[in-house]
Amino acid sequence: MNNPEAELVLILERTLNAPRELVFQTWIDPKQLAQWWGPKNFTNPVCEVDARPGGSIRITMQAPDGTLIPTEGSFLEISAPEKIVFSNQAFKDVNGEPQLETLNTITFMEANGKTKLTVQAVVTKAGPNVAVSLASMENGWNESLDRLEQVIVVSL
């Protein structure tokens, strides 16, 4: 995506075998979020969440090779246990300007004791140096959701 004004929209859906209150909690509790956020084999040495409108989210992912990927954002909407909307920024340049910005809308729908989870990630800014990250965004989200399912199974 060479045009920073262009938008990329990614929508993923999963049905999780857990009540939506529990699934919702895994998104706003920093201890739980740190267990599943990011692609397979990534860890999150920093995971801070102030889950309220205007509150912040700060996660530093660590890749298997040790590379640190700090992200930060803010919550725009929290409607427990139905919806979370938050912005996210990453890959700051030498001037401190993020090269990747996304707007994420997460919805949790009751489905006969299970939860239909929908993740919508809209890339609102993408600099030329984040092409690799954009290309792997869908895979990264899917791996995160796989990890989320594992955390939920342990919580039940």
Secondary structure, DSSP 8 states (H G I E B T S, - for coil): ---TT--EEEEEEEEESS-HHHHHHHHH-HHHHHHH-SSTT-EEEEEEE--STT-EEEEEEE-TTS-EEEEEEEEEEEETTTEEEEEEEEEE-TTS-EEEEEEEEEEEEEETTEEEEEEEEEEEEE-GGGHHHHHTHHHHHHHHHHHHHHHHHHH-
